[in-house]
Amino acid sequence: MNARQVELIRRRERLLMRAEAQRHELGEALRAWRVPLRVIDGGVTVVRTLRTHPLLWIAPLALLIAARPRRVMRWSGKVWTLWRLWRSLRASPLAKWLLHAA
């Protein structure tokens, strides 16, 4: 091998090490964005699903409009209470233990 080839091999090795260090730095910088990006990705998935399956949101909306306002208010209170109950049960130590044991 001549001196030029040796120098090119060394330069390539230095560039590869530098690229690895930059990838590591970028990964560390983006670590804080992992959860917000996951939430945004979930939102985009929901929007895409609703756009491709409009019946998923049109049918409940039509039922809401067709129902009497008093009935809607009564049911929304029940749904809200059930949702809060579900969230509190899901966050309980027993639920975490059951999910971890499964």
PALUM-529387 format. One record per residue (C-alpha): y, x, z; residue in three letters. Coordinates in Angstrom, 2 decimals. Example, Ala and Ser with C-alpha at 12.3 -4.5 7.8 and 13.67 -1.06 7.14 Angstrom:
BEGIN
+---------+---------+---------+------+
!      yy !      xx !      zz ! rest !
+---------+---------+---------+------+
!   -4.50 !   12.30 !    7.80 !  ala !
!   -1.06 !   13.67 !    7.14 !  ser !
+---------+---------+---------+------+
//
This chain:
BEGIN
+---------+---------+---------+------+
!      yy !      xx !      zz ! rest !
+---------+---------+---------+------+
!    0.00 !    0.00 !    0.00 !  met !
!    3.43 !    1.21 !   -0.77 !  asn !
!    6.41 !    1.11 !    1.62 !  ala !
!    7.85 !   -2.03 !    0.00 !  arg !
!    4.67 !   -4.03 !    0.57 !  gln !
!    4.46 !   -2.88 !    4.19 !  val !
!    8.08 !   -3.88 !    4.76 !  glu !
!    7.46 !   -7.29 !    3.17 !  leu !
!    4.43 !   -7.87 !    5.42 !  ile !
!    6.47 !   -6.94 !    8.52 !  arg !
!    9.35 !   -9.17 !    7.42 !  arg !
!    6.93 !  -12.05 !    6.86 !  arg !
!    5.49 !  -11.59 !   10.35 !  glu !
!    8.99 !  -11.60 !   11.90 !  arg !
!    9.92 !  -14.74 !    9.96 !  leu !
!    6.73 !  -16.50 !   11.04 !  leu !
!    7.40 !  -15.64 !   14.69 !  met !
!   10.98 !  -16.85 !   14.36 !  arg !
!    9.84 !  -20.11 !   12.74 !  ala !
!    7.35 !  -20.68 !   15.58 !  glu !
!   10.10 !  -20.13 !   18.18 !  ala !
!   12.40 !  -22.54 !   16.34 !  gln !
!    9.66 !  -25.19 !   16.17 !  arg !
!    9.15 !  -24.82 !   19.91 !  his !
!   12.90 !  -25.14 !   20.60 !  glu !
!   13.13 !  -28.21 !   18.37 !  leu !
!   10.17 !  -29.81 !   20.12 !  gly !
!   11.79 !  -29.25 !   23.51 !  glu !
!   15.11 !  -30.66 !   22.28 !  ala !
!   13.43 !  -33.79 !   20.90 !  leu !
!   11.27 !  -34.41 !   23.98 !  arg !
!   14.05 !  -36.50 !   25.58 !  ala !
!   14.18 !  -38.72 !   22.48 !  trp !
!   10.45 !  -39.53 !   22.48 !  arg !
!   10.66 !  -42.74 !   24.56 !  val !
!   13.84 !  -44.18 !   22.93 !  pro !
!   12.38 !  -43.55 !   19.48 !  leu !
!    9.14 !  -45.24 !   20.49 !  arg !
!   11.11 !  -48.31 !   21.63 !  val !
!   13.07 !  -48.38 !   18.38 !  ile !
!    9.85 !  -48.01 !   16.40 !  asp !
!    8.37 !  -50.96 !   18.28 !  gly !
!   11.44 !  -53.04 !   17.49 !  gly !
!   11.20 !  -52.16 !   13.81 !  val !
!    7.54 !  -53.19 !   13.85 !  thr !
!    8.42 !  -56.56 !   15.40 !  val !
!   11.17 !  -57.18 !   12.84 !  val !
!    8.85 !  -56.29 !    9.97 !  arg !
!    6.16 !  -58.60 !   11.33 !  thr !
!    8.63 !  -61.46 !   11.67 !  leu !
!    9.93 !  -60.86 !    8.14 !  arg !
!    6.45 !  -60.88 !    6.63 !  thr !
!    5.26 !  -63.85 !    8.75 !  his !
!    8.26 !  -66.20 !    9.02 !  pro !
!    6.09 !  -68.97 !   10.45 !  leu !
!    5.89 !  -66.96 !   13.68 !  leu !
!    9.53 !  -67.66 !   14.42 !  trp !
!   10.27 !  -70.75 !   12.31 !  ile !
!    7.65 !  -72.96 !   13.98 !  ala !
!    8.79 !  -72.32 !   17.58 !  pro !
!   12.41 !  -72.72 !   16.50 !  leu !
!   11.63 !  -76.07 !   14.82 !  ala !
!    9.82 !  -77.24 !   17.96 !  leu !
!   12.77 !  -76.16 !   20.05 !  leu !
!   15.17 !  -78.12 !   17.86 !  ile !
!   12.90 !  -81.20 !   17.73 !  ala !
!   12.38 !  -81.30 !   21.52 !  ala !
!   14.86 !  -82.90 !   23.85 !  arg !
!   17.33 !  -80.47 !   25.44 !  pro !
!   16.24 !  -81.43 !   28.97 !  arg !
!   12.60 !  -80.71 !   28.14 !  arg !
!   13.54 !  -77.38 !   26.57 !  val !
!   15.43 !  -76.35 !   29.71 !  met !
!   12.52 !  -77.37 !   31.94 !  arg !
!   10.00 !  -75.41 !   29.84 !  trp !
!   12.24 !  -72.38 !   29.52 !  ser !
!   12.42 !  -72.20 !   33.32 !  gly !
!    8.64 !  -72.34 !   33.55 !  lys !
!    8.21 !  -69.70 !   30.85 !  val !
!   10.75 !  -67.45 !   32.59 !  trp !
!    8.91 !  -67.82 !   35.91 !  thr !
!    5.54 !  -67.06 !   34.30 !  leu !
!    6.97 !  -64.03 !   32.54 !  trp !
!    8.41 !  -62.67 !   35.80 !  arg !
!    5.10 !  -63.29 !   37.55 !  leu !
!    3.22 !  -61.49 !   34.77 !  trp !
!    5.58 !  -58.50 !   34.99 !  arg !
!    5.25 !  -58.25 !   38.76 !  ser !
!    1.46 !  -58.52 !   38.61 !  leu !
!    1.27 !  -55.96 !   35.84 !  arg !
!    3.34 !  -53.52 !   37.92 !  ala !
!    1.24 !  -54.02 !   41.07 !  ser !
!   -0.94 !  -51.17 !   42.37 !  pro !
!   -4.03 !  -53.34 !   41.93 !  leu !
!   -3.31 !  -53.88 !   38.24 !  ala !
!   -2.71 !  -50.16 !   37.74 !  lys !
!   -5.98 !  -49.41 !   39.48 !  trp !
!   -7.84 !  -51.97 !   37.36 !  leu !
!   -6.35 !  -50.65 !   34.14 !  leu !
!   -7.15 !  -47.09 !   35.13 !  his !
!  -10.73 !  -48.00 !   36.12 !  ala !
!  -11.41 !  -49.71 !   32.79 !  ala !
+---------+---------+---------+------+
//
